[in-house]
Amino acid sequence: PSVGATTAPVAMATAAATTGTIAAVATMPASATTMTEQRCAPFGRPEAMTVIAARTKDVLYNADNAAGRWIVRTNAGVKNYRLMSFPDAAFGKPSSGWTQLSKPGDFIDDIAPFDNFTAIAERHDGNKRLRLLSRTGKSTLVDASEPAYQMSLSGNHEASTPWVRYTYDSLVTPTTTLEWNAATGKSRTLKVQPVPGYDAKNYATERVWTTARDGARIPVSLVYRKGLKRDGTAPLFQYAYGSYGISTDPDYSIVTTSLLDRGVVYAIAHIRGGQEMGRDWFDQGHLARKQNSFNDFVDVTRDLVAKGYAANGRVAARGGSAGGLLMGGIANQAPSDYAVIVAQVPFVDVLTTMLDSSIPLTTNEYDQWGNPANEADYKVMAAYSPYDNVARQAYPAMFVSTGLWDSQVQYYEPAKWVARLRAQKTDRNPLLFRVNMEAGHGGKSGRFRSYRDQAEM
């Protein structure tokens, strides 16, 4: 079920030798779910590989270098990360001498140091935006014109330039590569993802908020074809993931556009278990509080129906891997809220898998799900594990897929879940089980095969 949660990005040191700074190369940090350790070496001297900061439980960080100083993104002592700095002369020395550049606030997702400023990708109210922090402490936000969007730093390897390269997309805007000038505030477009026949003016996107049953405000990204009447008649296709602190950003999909053209409203529920609202959002959606993820998803569905975006009885839900666990949970807990559920490579036999420490991923997953060898953790997992909670009741129409060569969620998890569902369910709705005999966790390779699989789903 793990898809590489909490691994820090590769640090790409960019300092030029002519500036008198360290020109360094960086390795991929050694990482686990709760700690990282990064090592760097001066250019041309790989034998001088030095640890930036020793690994410490619950401390994640990544560092990069520009213009005689190192910038470190770290969660040491804070939840949402902060930026620390130290000069080249202090490289390899204890972190106690680091200087704080930013106070704790919005969740810092990524950084790119430049000579005169640092570009920061951060999460604010469920969106990932860009902020530039100058060496004098001045903070500048990069413009965004839509209510739900994502910005990501992209290929910034020239530390001396004032141009920050980034990508921008939304549920209606195809992926666009741009550059923003930190000195002038001007932007320029470098490339737009080509989508033949697509016109963004035909579609609308929204950011709405659902108040969950415990009072938490859940951000929801919506997209639909313009002309939609909020009269409670439209079909809704709702997606979420909600695990490992992985955020599901609102990005453009040609597959989604096909649905919109047929009158479907598409929604991404940014439920707890991800990090769209910061690290605490993840903490509220895993281990003993994993039930919040299921509650949030169902509460979003009911709220969208109540607000007229969708018809009661015309709601479909989709999730994969740990999001497939989410689908199994809502199928058991709120089957009447959904007409269709799509569960792709779903992690549904939680107790059996997590009790088997011989499986390579299992022990690394204790930080996400808990260790069922502990009675308290066992009871939490037993309460939501989809396979263990299949009931004698009516279920929605379901499409379940897996790959024979899946090494992350073995095919027999969904196979036994489907068998139990078929034995227990009281409805006459179709329950389809697709086993791809040549695929793994991510499906078959090949661009066009991926489109065919999406079309089938």
C-alpha positions as semicolon CSV with decimal commas, in nm:
position;residue;x (nm);y (nm);z (nm)
1;P;0,000;0,000;0,000
2;S;0,289;0,239;0,046
3;V;0,367;0,462;-0,248
4;G;0,681;0,623;-0,110
5;A;0,530;0,841;0,160
6;T;0,741;1,106;0,333
7;T;1,049;1,062;0,116
8;A;1,227;1,393;0,072
9;P;1,305;1,517;-0,279
10;V;1,652;1,486;-0,425
11;A;1,863;1,784;-0,329
12;M;2,030;1,941;-0,631
13;A;2,316;2,167;-0,527
14;T;2,354;2,450;-0,776
15;A;2,626;2,682;-0,650
16;A;2,878;2,798;-0,909
17;A;3,248;2,753;-0,846
18;T;3,316;3,110;-0,957
19;T;3,128;3,247;-0,654
20;G;3,372;3,096;-0,409
21;T;3,103;2,875;-0,259
22;I;3,093;2,500;-0,220
23;A;3,001;2,336;-0,550
24;A;2,847;2,019;-0,407
25;V;2,674;1,712;-0,529
26;A;2,399;1,549;-0,325
27;T;2,278;1,195;-0,287
28;M;1,916;1,091;-0,252
29;P;1,852;1,108;0,123
30;A;1,832;0,783;0,312
31;S;1,473;0,778;0,427
32;A;1,206;0,601;0,625
33;T;0,852;0,707;0,703
34;T;0,963;0,914;1,003
35;M;1,324;1,017;0,937
36;T;1,572;1,121;0,670
37;E;1,948;1,164;0,646
38;Q;2,118;1,350;0,362
39;R;2,486;1,333;0,269
40;C;2,674;1,570;0,040
41;A;3,030;1,595;-0,093
42;P;3,233;1,879;-0,250
43;F;3,245;1,851;-0,628
44;G;3,527;1,622;-0,740
45;R;3,581;1,478;-0,391
46;P;3,329;1,197;-0,342
47;E;3,545;1,051;-0,065
48;A;3,455;1,358;0,145
49;M;3,087;1,260;0,169
50;T;2,951;1,431;0,482
51;V;2,625;1,398;0,673
52;I;2,432;1,726;0,686
53;A;2,232;1,621;0,993
54;A;2,228;1,277;1,153
55;R;1,909;1,078;1,129
56;T;1,673;1,132;1,421
57;K;1,334;0,971;1,473
58;D;1,046;1,194;1,364
59;V;1,281;1,444;1,195
60;L;1,252;1,488;0,817
61;Y;1,464;1,733;0,618
62;N;1,623;1,815;0,284
63;A;1,893;2,071;0,204
64;D;2,030;2,261;-0,094
65;N;2,308;2,515;-0,152
66;A;2,334;2,854;-0,325
67;A;2,555;3,164;-0,297
68;G;2,761;3,058;0,001
69;R;2,482;2,925;0,221
70;W;2,277;2,613;0,275
71;I;1,896;2,620;0,303
72;V;1,741;2,335;0,500
73;R;1,371;2,244;0,503
74;T;1,311;2,061;0,830
75;N;1,030;1,961;1,063
76;A;1,260;1,952;1,366
77;G;1,066;2,112;1,650
78;V;0,767;2,203;1,427
79;K;0,491;2,021;1,240
80;N;0,466;2,213;0,913
81;Y;0,839;2,253;0,849
82;R;1,049;2,568;0,863
83;L;1,355;2,693;0,679
84;M;1,695;2,698;0,845
85;S;2,025;2,826;0,705
86;F;2,397;2,789;0,765
87;P;2,705;2,917;0,577
88;D;2,934;2,699;0,370
89;A;3,196;2,731;0,641
90;A;2,966;2,542;0,881
91;F;2,907;2,251;0,643
92;G;2,937;1,924;0,832
93;K;2,917;2,089;1,174
94;P;2,637;2,038;1,432
95;S;2,297;2,180;1,341
96;S;2,279;2,372;1,669
97;G;2,435;2,668;1,488
98;W;2,171;2,689;1,214
99;T;1,974;3,013;1,173
100;Q;1,597;3,018;1,130
101;L;1,477;3,186;0,807
102;S;1,102;3,130;0,835
103;K;0,865;3,097;1,126
104;P;0,630;2,797;1,144
105;G;0,312;2,854;0,946
106;D;0,180;2,703;0,625
107;F;0,312;2,358;0,535
108;I;0,637;2,387;0,335
109;D;0,629;2,123;0,061
110;D;0,947;2,199;-0,136
111;I;1,226;2,457;-0,176
112;A;1,465;2,586;-0,442
113;P;1,745;2,818;-0,321
114;F;1,867;3,097;-0,549
115;D;2,148;3,346;-0,495
116;N;1,917;3,629;-0,385
117;F;1,605;3,447;-0,266
118;T;1,452;3,109;-0,191
119;A;1,150;2,975;-0,380
120;I;0,908;2,792;-0,152
121;A;0,621;2,562;-0,248
122;E;0,374;2,568;0,041
123;R;0,022;2,452;0,117
124;H;-0,240;2,709;0,208
125;D;-0,613;2,635;0,246
126;G;-0,579;2,315;0,046
127;N;-0,387;2,468;-0,248
128;K;-0,016;2,437;-0,322
129;R;0,118;2,785;-0,399
130;L;0,460;2,946;-0,451
131;R;0,619;3,209;-0,230
132;L;0,955;3,381;-0,277
133;L;1,156;3,473;0,032
134;S;1,434;3,727;-0,030
135;R;1,762;3,736;0,166
136;T;1,628;4,046;0,340
137;G;1,316;3,862;0,456
138;K;1,067;4,005;0,206
139;S;0,795;3,757;0,111
140;T;0,619;3,760;-0,232
141;L;0,339;3,530;-0,354
142;V;0,329;3,412;-0,715
143;D;-0,007;3,500;-0,873
144;A;-0,284;3,242;-0,913
145;S;-0,619;3,319;-1,073
146;E;-0,831;3,015;-0,986
147;P;-0,992;2,900;-0,659
148;A;-0,842;2,549;-0,673
149;Y;-0,500;2,486;-0,829
150;Q;-0,148;2,357;-0,775
151;M;0,196;2,506;-0,837
152;S;0,513;2,296;-0,831
153;L;0,878;2,396;-0,859
154;S;1,032;2,259;-1,176
155;G;1,395;2,222;-1,280
156;N;1,555;2,521;-1,105
157;H;1,924;2,445;-1,148
158;E;2,054;2,799;-1,221
159;A;2,100;2,971;-0,885
160;S;2,207;3,307;-1,029
161;T;1,896;3,371;-1,238
162;P;1,598;3,580;-1,118
163;W;1,360;3,346;-1,307
164;V;1,182;3,073;-1,108
165;R;1,053;2,789;-1,322
166;Y;0,733;2,618;-1,209
167;T;0,432;2,427;-1,335
168;Y;0,072;2,533;-1,285
169;D;-0,245;2,339;-1,342
170;S;-0,598;2,301;-1,216
171;L;-0,900;2,086;-1,290
172;V;-0,965;2,304;-1,598
173;T;-0,612;2,427;-1,687
174;P;-0,379;2,178;-1,859
175;T;-0,028;2,159;-1,714
176;T;0,150;2,484;-1,797
177;T;0,521;2,548;-1,748
178;L;0,600;2,909;-1,659
179;E;0,877;3,129;-1,524
180;W;0,831;3,410;-1,271
181;N;1,084;3,692;-1,243
182;A;1,163;3,761;-0,878
183;A;1,295;4,109;-0,962
184;T;1,005;4,238;-1,174
185;G;0,709;4,020;-1,077
186;K;0,648;3,938;-1,443
187;S;0,573;3,587;-1,568
188;R;0,617;3,416;-1,903
189;T;0,468;3,093;-2,036
190;L;0,711;2,836;-2,173
191;K;0,487;2,544;-2,258
192;V;0,123;2,435;-2,234
193;Q;0,019;2,070;-2,238
194;P;-0,145;2,019;-2,579
195;V;-0,502;1,889;-2,559
196;P;-0,654;1,874;-2,910
197;G;-1,007;2,012;-2,925
198;Y;-1,011;2,126;-2,561
199;D;-1,135;2,472;-2,463
200;A;-1,100;2,560;-2,095
201;K;-1,367;2,828;-2,130
202;N;-1,630;2,553;-2,142
203;Y;-1,560;2,439;-1,787
204;A;-1,575;2,580;-1,435
205;T;-1,387;2,487;-1,119
206;E;-1,472;2,563;-0,758
207;R;-1,333;2,517;-0,410
208;V;-1,608;2,437;-0,163
209;W;-1,588;2,338;0,203
210;T;-1,767;2,061;0,389
211;T;-1,809;2,066;0,765
212;A;-1,743;1,710;0,882
213;R;-1,938;1,547;1,163
214;D;-1,670;1,641;1,417
215;G;-1,653;2,005;1,300
216;A;-1,343;1,983;1,078
217;R;-1,361;2,186;0,753
218;I;-1,282;1,963;0,453
219;P;-1,169;2,132;0,128
220;V;-1,326;1,995;-0,188
221;S;-1,214;2,072;-0,545
222;L;-1,497;2,063;-0,801
223;V;-1,510;2,080;-1,180
224;Y;-1,801;2,061;-1,423
225;R;-1,905;2,179;-1,766
226;K;-2,051;2,528;-1,761
227;G;-2,427;2,539;-1,766
228;L;-2,463;2,298;-1,474
229;K;-2,781;2,359;-1,279
230;R;-2,745;2,296;-0,908
231;D;-3,085;2,131;-0,893
232;G;-2,980;1,794;-0,752
233;T;-3,004;1,598;-1,078
234;A;-2,641;1,565;-1,196
235;P;-2,426;1,253;-1,149
236;L;-2,115;1,292;-0,931
237;F;-1,778;1,111;-0,951
238;Q;-1,583;1,161;-0,628
239;Y;-1,217;1,071;-0,571
240;A;-0,984;1,068;-0,271
241;Y;-0,669;0,903;-0,139
242;G;-0,611;1,023;0,217
243;S;-0,309;0,826;0,344
244;Y;0,065;0,860;0,410
245;G;0,045;1,238;0,413
246;I;0,018;1,232;0,033
247;S;-0,181;1,528;-0,096
248;T;-0,418;1,494;-0,391
249;D;-0,380;1,818;-0,582
250;P;-0,641;1,941;-0,833
251;D;-0,470;1,881;-1,165
252;Y;-0,594;1,851;-1,520
253;S;-0,698;1,513;-1,661
254;I;-0,817;1,443;-2,015
255;V;-1,005;1,142;-1,872
256;T;-1,199;1,369;-1,638
257;T;-1,285;1,601;-1,926
258;S;-1,456;1,310;-2,100
259;L;-1,683;1,272;-1,798
260;L;-1,757;1,643;-1,777
261;D;-1,871;1,649;-2,140
262;R;-2,133;1,390;-2,046
263;G;-2,270;1,599;-1,760
264;V;-2,078;1,445;-1,471
265;V;-1,957;1,661;-1,180
266;Y;-1,607;1,558;-1,069
267;A;-1,491;1,615;-0,710
268;I;-1,168;1,560;-0,520
269;A;-1,229;1,530;-0,146
270;H;-0,913;1,645;0,034
271;I;-0,978;1,425;0,335
272;R;-0,770;1,383;0,647
273;G;-0,479;1,146;0,604
274;G;-0,321;1,365;0,334
275;Q;-0,134;1,689;0,396
276;E;-0,340;1,940;0,199
277;M;-0,405;2,134;0,521
278;G;-0,068;2,070;0,685
279;R;0,095;1,798;0,887
280;D;-0,183;1,794;1,145
281;W;-0,420;1,694;0,862
282;F;-0,217;1,375;0,827
283;D;-0,200;1,318;1,202
284;Q;-0,580;1,338;1,221
285;G;-0,619;1,069;0,953
286;H;-0,391;0,782;1,043
287;L;-0,320;0,532;1,324
288;A;-0,592;0,559;1,591
289;R;-0,770;0,838;1,400
290;K;-0,791;0,665;1,061
291;Q;-1,170;0,654;1,085
292;N;-1,171;1,028;1,016
293;S;-1,070;0,954;0,654
294;F;-1,381;0,742;0,596
295;N;-1,608;0,990;0,776
296;D;-1,471;1,285;0,577
297;F;-1,531;1,116;0,242
298;V;-1,891;1,025;0,324
299;D;-1,962;1,367;0,475
300;V;-1,836;1,536;0,156
301;T;-2,069;1,319;-0,054
302;R;-2,370;1,402;0,159
303;D;-2,283;1,771;0,161
304;L;-2,249;1,792;-0,220
305;V;-2,584;1,618;-0,261
306;A;-2,743;1,854;-0,007
307;K;-2,601;2,157;-0,192
308;G;-2,752;2,041;-0,521
309;Y;-2,430;1,952;-0,702
310;A;-2,538;1,590;-0,737
311;A;-2,840;1,364;-0,726
312;N;-2,896;1,125;-0,440
313;G;-2,851;0,782;-0,597
314;R;-2,623;0,906;-0,878
315;V;-2,289;0,919;-0,692
316;A;-1,984;0,714;-0,790
317;A;-1,667;0,688;-0,577
318;R;-1,314;0,592;-0,676
319;G;-0,987;0,520;-0,496
320;G;-0,678;0,306;-0,543
321;S;-0,422;0,131;-0,322
322;A;-0,465;0,293;0,023
323;G;-0,748;0,483;-0,147
324;G;-0,890;0,138;-0,226
325;L;-0,896;0,078;0,149
326;L;-1,102;0,396;0,168
327;M;-1,343;0,250;-0,091
328;G;-1,374;-0,074;0,104
329;G;-1,445;0,122;0,420
330;I;-1,721;0,338;0,273
331;A;-1,874;0,033;0,100
332;N;-1,924;-0,125;0,442
333;Q;-2,009;0,189;0,637
334;A;-2,224;0,391;0,394
335;P;-2,329;0,166;0,102
336;S;-2,657;0,349;0,039
337;D;-2,475;0,676;-0,038
338;Y;-2,314;0,535;-0,353
339;A;-2,448;0,385;-0,674
340;V;-2,103;0,277;-0,795
341;I;-1,767;0,217;-0,626
342;V;-1,440;0,171;-0,817
343;A;-1,161;0,016;-0,608
344;Q;-0,826;-0,017;-0,786
345;V;-0,548;-0,240;-0,643
346;P;-0,721;-0,198;-0,303
347;F;-0,552;-0,261;0,031
348;V;-0,849;-0,434;0,192
349;D;-0,719;-0,720;0,411
350;V;-0,552;-0,494;0,664
351;L;-0,520;-0,728;0,961
352;T;-0,384;-1,030;0,775
353;T;-0,124;-0,823;0,591
354;M;-0,014;-0,617;0,889
355;L;0,017;-0,928;1,109
356;D;0,263;-1,082;0,860
357;S;0,600;-0,920;0,936
358;S;0,768;-1,135;0,668
359;I;0,613;-0,915;0,397
360;P;0,881;-0,652;0,313
361;L;0,647;-0,353;0,340
362;T;0,470;-0,451;0,662
363;T;0,706;-0,330;0,934
364;N;0,767;-0,003;0,750
365;E;0,390;0,050;0,756
366;Y;0,353;0,040;1,134
367;D;0,391;0,420;1,141
368;Q;0,090;0,456;0,911
369;W;-0,153;0,189;1,033
370;G;-0,011;0,070;1,364
371;N;0,120;-0,270;1,473
372;P;-0,165;-0,519;1,522
373;A;0,056;-0,716;1,761
374;N;-0,044;-0,438;2,002
375;E;-0,401;-0,488;2,126
376;A;-0,502;-0,123;2,093
377;D;-0,377;-0,102;1,732
378;Y;-0,544;-0,434;1,650
379;K;-0,883;-0,308;1,768
380;V;-0,853;0,010;1,561
381;M;-0,769;-0,182;1,242
382;A;-1,034;-0,447;1,308
383;A;-1,298;-0,175;1,325
384;Y;-1,238;-0,052;0,967
385;S;-1,058;-0,332;0,778
386;P;-1,283;-0,384;0,470
387;Y;-1,245;-0,763;0,447
388;D;-1,319;-0,815;0,815
389;N;-1,629;-0,594;0,810
390;V;-1,818;-0,722;0,508
391;A;-2,180;-0,749;0,623
392;R;-2,501;-0,914;0,517
393;Q;-2,637;-0,606;0,338
394;A;-2,687;-0,446;-0,002
395;Y;-2,376;-0,301;-0,169
396;P;-2,337;-0,063;-0,465
397;A;-2,236;-0,181;-0,810
398;M;-1,859;-0,233;-0,785
399;F;-1,558;-0,253;-1,015
400;V;-1,249;-0,400;-0,844
401;S;-0,914;-0,429;-1,021
402;T;-0,578;-0,580;-0,935
403;G;-0,255;-0,693;-1,098
404;L;-0,117;-1,047;-1,071
405;W;0,235;-0,908;-1,022
406;D;0,146;-0,642;-0,767
407;S;0,419;-0,647;-0,501
408;Q;0,259;-0,377;-0,285
409;V;-0,095;-0,508;-0,251
410;Q;-0,089;-0,874;-0,352
411;Y;-0,372;-0,985;-0,582
412;Y;-0,515;-1,222;-0,322
413;E;-0,626;-0,932;-0,099
414;P;-0,894;-0,802;-0,338
415;A;-0,961;-1,160;-0,457
416;K;-1,068;-1,282;-0,113
417;W;-1,252;-0,953;-0,047
418;V;-1,454;-0,993;-0,367
419;A;-1,530;-1,357;-0,277
420;R;-1,662;-1,255;0,065
421;L;-1,864;-0,969;-0,085
422;R;-2,025;-1,207;-0,336
423;A;-2,110;-1,449;-0,057
424;Q;-2,257;-1,186;0,176
425;K;-2,417;-0,909;-0,031
426;T;-2,796;-0,913;-0,061
427;D;-2,828;-0,698;-0,375
428;R;-2,833;-0,792;-0,742
429;N;-2,589;-0,518;-0,847
430;P;-2,290;-0,619;-1,061
431;L;-1,960;-0,685;-0,884
432;L;-1,686;-0,699;-1,148
433;F;-1,335;-0,822;-1,070
434;R;-1,058;-0,743;-1,319
435;V;-0,726;-0,926;-1,270
436;N;-0,462;-0,794;-1,508
437;M;-0,236;-1,094;-1,560
438;E;0,059;-0,884;-1,683
439;A;0,051;-0,582;-1,450
440;G;0,179;-0,471;-1,111
441;H;0,065;-0,205;-0,866
442;G;0,068;0,078;-1,119
443;G;-0,102;-0,109;-1,403
444;K;0,052;-0,204;-1,737
445;S;0,318;0,020;-1,886
446;G;0,255;0,208;-2,206
447;R;0,075;0,535;-2,266
448;F;-0,208;0,395;-2,474
449;R;-0,264;0,089;-2,254
450;S;-0,311;0,329;-1,966
451;Y;-0,583;0,510;-2,162
452;R;-0,757;0,181;-2,239
453;D;-0,752;0,085;-1,870
454;Q;-0,893;0,426;-1,777
455;A;-1,166;0,391;-2,039
456;E;-1,264;0,049;-1,905
457;M;-1,282;0,181;-1,549
